[in-house]
Amino acid sequence: MGEISLYIHIPFCKQKCLYCDFPSYSGKEKFMDEYVDALNKEILQKAKKYSINSIFIGGGTPSYLNESSLQSLLDTINKLNLKENLEFTVECNPGTLNKRNLDIMKKYNVNRISMGLQSTKNSILKEIGRIHSYEEFRNNYYLARDIGFDNINIDLMFGLPNQTIEDWKESLTEIAKLEPDHISAYSLIIEEGTHFYNLYEKDKLKLPNEDIERMMYLSTKDILNKYGYHQYEISNFARIDKECFHNKVYWKCNEYLGLGVSASSFVDEKRIKNIDDIEKYIEKINKNETVIEEIHENDINDDMEEFVFMGLRMIEGIKINEFKKKFNKDIYEVYGDIIEKNIKKELLICNSDKLFLSSRGMEISNYVMSDFILS
């Protein structure tokens, strides 16, 4: 029985955030029960043959599921072949958490919660379309701790409209003092199709400039390091033994199975994506029809590109010998000119058998990694 990581997508949101381009929908709650019934069928059909080594339920807002649907989903997952002590994460948004749904998660072996906070400043939360206040987040956080969750991640965002460096530093410091086990700190990306994109196109979005955003990123590392968090990926910081196993599956290009609307998988060298439409998904599952929209079979160039691009996101970087073992090619044979160019610019470092981004390289990581993609 092969091992695999499992991603499960919940597409429902109470309200769509103004920056969000994820496949999630508000106003479709009437399909919630039917969707989970269909999702349970897909889970049992596709995941039973594997030994599951990590689970991540994302969205959307999984914690927005009603109690009966949440219990039904978690009960189905617990019927799979789950490895002992596996990491089992559920994304939870403040404002959708309560003692009842946290108790259900705890009962069904969820052992990691990822809470989407984004900012400690209520005016910023309102401006980006969040449904909660900072006070609601704190209440939810303490409730989760009281119920016994000892592995909690908090998501924060910088580069937000009207956000100052001081706003960001205050958010980081305040959250670090709460002592979560993991902090993800992402910069805002303006994605096409979002409300923010429309405002940006009309020059109605007041964003920090590049220099301020870079200072925000540098302050992130300094502040979180001071509070005992080590950086193990460009945007992720953890206490000892609290790195996210599931995310490292993606960064190391290991196999994962994605189930539900819009979910993506990487299995047997194939990148597989499910359809986006909730109603069509329910209909097709109930008719025993495929819900796969697209299959892309990776060739060796795809694999090498992904290995380098994803691996350089991690602070430890990529092992040159591992590249050779995996692809039967020397990394310099494939990317020598690009590597040397970025080493000369002091954006990449080659140390013994490892290739990794310098501090400056991390600041402009997208620029460095685009070199490898466009080669």
C-alpha positions as CSV (number, residue, x, y, z in Angstrom):
1,M,0.0,0.0,0.0
2,G,1.6,3.2,-1.2
3,E,1.8,6.3,1.1
4,I,0.3,9.6,0.0
5,S,-0.8,12.9,1.5
6,L,-4.4,13.9,1.2
7,Y,-5.8,17.4,0.4
8,I,-9.6,17.9,0.7
9,H,-11.3,21.1,-0.6
10,I,-14.2,22.8,1.0
11,P,-15.4,25.6,-1.3
12,F,-17.9,27.4,1.0
13,C,-17.3,30.8,2.6
14,K,-19.5,33.1,4.6
15,Q,-18.1,36.0,2.6
16,K,-15.5,36.2,-0.1
17,C,-12.4,38.2,0.9
18,L,-11.5,41.0,-1.5
19,Y,-8.1,39.7,-2.3
20,C,-9.0,36.0,-2.7
21,D,-8.8,34.2,-6.0
22,F,-9.1,30.7,-4.5
23,P,-12.0,28.5,-5.8
24,S,-14.4,29.4,-3.0
25,Y,-18.0,30.7,-3.0
26,S,-20.3,32.6,-0.7
27,G,-24.1,32.2,-1.0
28,K,-24.0,28.5,-1.9
29,E,-24.7,27.1,1.6
30,K,-27.8,25.2,0.3
31,F,-25.4,22.7,-1.4
32,M,-23.3,22.1,1.7
33,D,-24.9,18.7,2.7
34,E,-25.1,17.4,-0.8
35,Y,-21.5,18.4,-1.5
36,V,-20.2,16.7,1.6
37,D,-22.1,13.5,0.7
38,A,-20.6,13.6,-2.8
39,L,-17.1,14.4,-1.4
40,N,-17.4,11.4,1.0
41,K,-18.0,9.2,-2.0
42,E,-15.0,10.5,-3.8
43,I,-12.8,10.1,-0.7
44,L,-13.8,6.4,-0.2
45,Q,-13.5,5.7,-3.9
46,K,-10.0,7.2,-4.4
47,A,-8.2,7.3,-1.1
48,K,-8.9,3.8,0.3
49,K,-6.1,2.2,-1.6
50,Y,-3.4,4.4,0.1
51,S,-1.8,4.7,3.5
52,I,-2.4,8.4,4.4
53,N,0.6,10.2,5.9
54,S,-0.9,13.7,6.2
55,I,-4.3,15.4,5.8
56,F,-5.1,19.0,5.0
57,I,-8.7,20.2,4.8
58,G,-8.6,23.6,3.1
59,G,-10.8,26.0,1.3
60,G,-12.8,28.1,1.3
61,T,-13.6,27.8,5.0
62,P,-13.8,24.3,6.3
63,S,-14.9,25.5,9.7
64,Y,-17.9,27.1,8.1
65,L,-19.4,23.6,7.5
66,N,-22.5,22.9,9.6
67,E,-21.9,20.4,12.4
68,S,-23.6,17.4,10.7
69,S,-21.6,17.9,7.5
70,L,-18.3,18.4,9.4
71,Q,-19.0,15.3,11.5
72,S,-19.9,13.2,8.4
73,L,-16.8,14.3,6.5
74,L,-14.4,13.6,9.4
75,D,-16.1,10.3,10.1
76,T,-15.5,9.3,6.5
77,I,-11.8,10.3,6.7
78,N,-11.3,8.3,9.8
79,K,-12.4,5.2,7.9
80,L,-9.2,5.5,5.7
81,N,-5.9,3.8,6.3
82,L,-4.4,6.6,8.4
83,K,-0.8,6.4,9.6
84,E,-0.3,6.6,13.3
85,N,0.3,10.1,14.6
86,L,-0.2,11.7,11.2
87,E,-0.5,15.5,10.9
88,F,-4.2,16.3,10.4
89,T,-4.9,20.0,9.7
90,V,-8.1,21.9,9.2
91,E,-8.2,25.5,8.0
92,C,-10.4,27.6,10.3
93,N,-11.4,31.2,10.0
94,P,-12.2,33.3,13.1
95,G,-15.9,34.0,13.3
96,T,-16.8,30.5,12.2
97,L,-15.3,28.6,15.2
98,N,-17.1,27.6,18.4
99,K,-16.8,25.0,21.1
100,R,-19.1,22.5,19.2
101,N,-17.2,22.4,15.9
102,L,-13.8,22.4,17.7
103,D,-15.0,19.5,19.9
104,I,-16.0,17.6,16.7
105,M,-12.6,18.1,15.2
106,K,-10.9,17.0,18.4
107,K,-13.1,13.9,18.6
108,Y,-12.1,12.9,15.0
109,N,-8.4,13.2,15.5
110,V,-7.7,16.6,13.9
111,N,-4.5,17.7,15.6
112,R,-3.5,20.9,13.8
113,I,-5.5,24.0,13.2
114,S,-4.6,26.7,10.7
115,M,-6.3,30.0,11.6
116,G,-6.6,32.8,9.0
117,L,-6.1,36.0,10.9
118,Q,-4.2,38.3,8.4
119,S,-4.0,41.4,10.7
120,T,-4.5,42.4,14.3
121,K,-5.8,45.8,13.2
122,N,-9.6,45.8,12.8
123,S,-9.6,48.6,10.3
124,I,-7.4,46.6,8.0
125,L,-9.5,43.4,8.5
126,K,-12.5,45.4,7.4
127,E,-10.7,46.8,4.4
128,I,-9.7,43.4,3.1
129,G,-13.1,41.9,3.5
130,R,-12.6,39.6,6.6
131,I,-15.7,38.7,8.6
132,H,-14.1,38.8,12.0
133,S,-12.5,41.2,14.4
134,Y,-9.2,40.7,16.2
135,E,-11.0,40.2,19.4
136,E,-13.0,37.3,17.9
137,F,-9.8,35.7,16.7
138,R,-8.3,35.9,20.2
139,N,-11.4,34.3,21.7
140,N,-11.3,31.5,19.1
141,Y,-7.6,31.0,19.7
142,Y,-7.9,30.6,23.4
143,L,-10.9,28.4,23.0
144,A,-8.9,26.0,20.7
145,R,-6.1,26.0,23.3
146,D,-8.5,25.2,26.1
147,I,-10.0,22.3,24.1
148,G,-6.5,20.8,23.7
149,F,-5.2,21.8,20.3
150,D,-1.4,22.1,20.8
151,N,-0.5,22.7,17.2
152,I,-1.9,26.0,15.8
153,N,-0.8,28.0,12.8
154,I,-1.7,31.6,12.3
155,D,-1.8,33.2,8.9
156,L,-0.7,36.9,8.6
157,M,-0.4,39.1,5.5
158,F,1.7,42.1,4.7
159,G,1.7,44.6,1.9
160,L,-2.0,45.2,2.5
161,P,-3.8,48.5,1.5
162,N,-3.0,51.3,3.9
163,Q,-0.8,49.1,6.0
164,T,2.3,50.7,7.5
165,I,5.5,49.1,8.7
166,E,4.4,49.8,12.3
167,D,1.1,48.1,11.7
168,W,2.9,45.0,10.5
169,K,5.4,45.0,13.3
170,E,2.7,45.3,15.9
171,S,0.7,42.4,14.3
172,L,3.8,40.2,14.3
173,T,4.8,41.0,17.9
174,E,1.3,40.7,19.3
175,I,0.8,37.3,17.6
176,A,4.3,36.0,18.6
177,K,3.4,36.8,22.2
178,L,0.4,34.5,21.9
179,E,2.9,31.7,21.3
180,P,1.3,29.9,18.4
181,D,3.3,26.9,17.2
182,H,3.6,28.1,13.6
183,I,3.2,31.4,11.8
184,S,2.7,31.9,8.0
185,A,3.5,35.4,6.8
186,Y,2.6,36.1,3.2
187,S,2.8,39.2,1.1
188,L,-0.4,40.3,-0.7
189,I,-0.5,39.3,-4.4
190,I,-3.0,41.1,-6.5
191,E,-4.7,38.3,-8.5
192,E,-6.8,38.7,-11.6
193,G,-10.5,38.2,-11.1
194,T,-10.5,39.6,-7.5
195,H,-12.2,42.8,-6.3
196,F,-8.7,44.1,-5.4
197,Y,-7.6,43.6,-9.0
198,N,-10.4,45.7,-10.2
199,L,-9.5,48.5,-7.8
200,Y,-5.8,48.2,-8.7
201,E,-6.6,48.6,-12.4
202,K,-8.5,51.8,-11.6
203,D,-5.6,53.0,-9.4
204,K,-7.9,53.0,-6.3
205,L,-5.8,50.6,-4.1
206,K,-3.3,52.3,-1.9
207,L,-0.5,49.7,-1.5
208,P,2.9,50.0,0.2
209,N,5.7,50.4,-2.3
210,E,8.3,47.8,-3.0
211,D,10.9,49.2,-0.6
212,I,8.4,49.3,2.3
213,E,7.2,45.7,1.5
214,R,10.8,44.5,1.5
215,M,11.3,46.2,4.9
216,M,8.2,44.4,6.1
217,Y,9.6,41.1,5.0
218,L,13.0,41.7,6.7
219,S,11.3,42.8,10.0
220,T,9.3,39.5,9.9
221,K,12.5,37.4,10.1
222,D,14.0,39.6,12.9
223,I,10.9,39.8,15.1
224,L,9.9,36.1,14.8
225,N,13.5,34.9,15.3
226,K,13.5,37.0,18.5
227,Y,10.4,35.1,19.8
228,G,11.9,31.7,19.1
229,Y,10.6,30.9,15.6
230,H,12.9,29.5,12.9
231,Q,12.3,30.2,9.3
232,Y,12.2,27.0,7.2
233,E,10.5,28.3,4.1
234,I,10.2,31.7,2.5
235,S,6.9,32.5,4.2
236,N,6.8,30.0,7.0
237,F,8.1,30.1,10.6
238,A,7.9,27.4,13.3
239,R,8.8,26.5,16.8
240,I,10.9,23.4,17.3
241,D,9.3,20.2,15.8
242,K,6.3,22.2,14.5
243,E,7.1,22.6,10.8
244,C,4.2,21.7,8.6
245,F,4.7,18.2,7.2
246,H,1.9,18.6,4.6
247,N,3.3,21.8,3.1
248,K,6.7,20.2,2.8
249,V,5.1,17.4,0.7
250,Y,4.4,20.1,-2.0
251,W,7.8,21.8,-1.7
252,K,9.6,18.5,-2.0
253,C,7.4,17.4,-5.0
254,N,6.1,14.3,-3.3
255,E,2.8,12.8,-4.2
256,Y,-0.5,14.0,-2.9
257,L,-4.2,13.3,-3.7
258,G,-6.6,16.2,-4.0
259,L,-10.3,15.6,-3.6
260,G,-13.3,17.8,-3.9
261,V,-14.2,20.7,-6.2
262,S,-11.1,22.4,-7.9
263,A,-8.7,20.1,-6.0
264,S,-5.4,19.2,-7.6
265,S,-3.4,16.0,-7.3
266,F,0.1,14.9,-8.2
267,V,0.1,11.1,-8.6
268,D,2.2,8.9,-10.9
269,E,3.9,11.8,-12.6
270,K,0.5,13.3,-13.5
271,R,-0.9,16.7,-12.4
272,I,-4.7,16.2,-12.1
273,K,-7.3,18.9,-11.5
274,N,-11.0,18.5,-10.6
275,I,-13.8,20.6,-12.1
276,D,-14.7,23.9,-10.4
277,D,-18.5,23.9,-10.4
278,I,-20.1,22.7,-7.1
279,E,-23.4,21.6,-8.7
280,K,-21.7,19.7,-11.6
281,Y,-19.4,18.0,-9.1
282,I,-22.3,16.8,-7.0
283,E,-24.2,15.6,-10.1
284,K,-21.2,13.8,-11.7
285,I,-20.2,12.0,-8.4
286,N,-23.8,10.8,-8.0
287,K,-23.9,9.5,-11.5
288,N,-20.5,7.8,-11.1
289,E,-19.0,10.0,-13.7
290,T,-15.5,11.4,-13.6
291,V,-15.0,14.8,-12.0
292,I,-11.5,15.3,-13.5
293,E,-11.2,18.3,-15.7
294,E,-7.6,18.1,-16.7
295,I,-4.6,15.8,-16.7
296,H,-1.1,16.9,-17.4
297,E,1.6,14.2,-17.6
298,N,5.0,15.6,-16.4
299,D,8.0,15.1,-18.5
300,I,11.6,15.2,-17.1
301,N,11.8,19.0,-17.8
302,D,8.6,19.6,-15.8
303,D,10.0,17.5,-13.0
304,M,13.4,19.2,-12.9
305,E,11.8,22.7,-13.1
306,E,9.4,21.9,-10.2
307,F,12.1,20.3,-8.1
308,V,14.3,23.4,-8.3
309,F,11.5,26.0,-8.1
310,M,9.8,24.4,-5.1
311,G,13.0,23.3,-3.4
312,L,14.4,26.8,-3.4
313,R,11.4,28.0,-1.4
314,M,12.8,26.1,1.6
315,I,15.6,27.7,3.6
316,E,17.7,24.5,3.4
317,G,17.4,24.7,-0.4
318,I,18.1,21.7,-2.7
319,K,20.7,18.9,-2.5
320,I,22.8,18.7,-5.6
321,N,23.3,15.0,-5.1
322,E,19.6,14.4,-4.8
323,F,19.0,16.2,-8.1
324,K,21.6,13.8,-9.7
325,K,20.0,10.8,-8.1
326,K,16.5,11.8,-9.1
327,F,17.2,12.8,-12.7
328,N,20.5,11.1,-13.6
329,K,21.8,14.5,-14.6
330,D,24.2,17.0,-13.0
331,I,22.3,20.2,-12.0
332,Y,25.0,22.3,-13.5
333,E,24.6,20.5,-16.8
334,V,21.0,21.7,-16.9
335,Y,21.1,25.0,-15.1
336,G,24.8,25.9,-14.9
337,D,24.6,29.4,-16.5
338,I,21.6,30.4,-14.4
339,I,23.2,29.2,-11.2
340,E,26.5,31.0,-11.9
341,K,24.7,34.2,-12.8
342,N,22.7,34.2,-9.6
343,I,25.7,33.3,-7.4
344,K,27.6,36.2,-8.9
345,K,24.7,38.5,-8.0
346,E,24.9,37.0,-4.5
347,L,21.3,35.8,-4.8
348,L,22.2,32.1,-4.6
349,I,24.7,30.3,-2.4
350,C,26.3,26.9,-3.2
351,N,27.6,25.4,0.0
352,S,29.0,21.9,-0.1
353,D,26.2,19.8,-1.6
354,K,23.4,22.4,-1.1
355,L,22.1,25.2,-3.3
356,F,20.0,27.8,-1.5
357,L,18.8,31.4,-1.7
358,S,20.8,34.0,0.1
359,S,19.0,36.5,2.4
360,R,18.9,39.0,-0.5
361,G,17.7,36.2,-2.8
362,M,14.8,35.4,-0.5
363,E,13.7,39.0,-0.6
364,I,13.4,38.8,-4.4
365,S,12.8,35.1,-4.7
366,N,10.2,35.3,-7.5
367,Y,12.8,37.1,-9.6
368,V,15.4,34.4,-9.0
369,M,13.1,31.4,-9.5
370,S,11.6,32.8,-12.7
371,D,15.1,32.3,-14.2
372,F,14.8,28.5,-13.7
373,I,11.2,28.4,-15.1
374,L,11.9,30.4,-18.2
375,S,15.0,28.4,-19.1
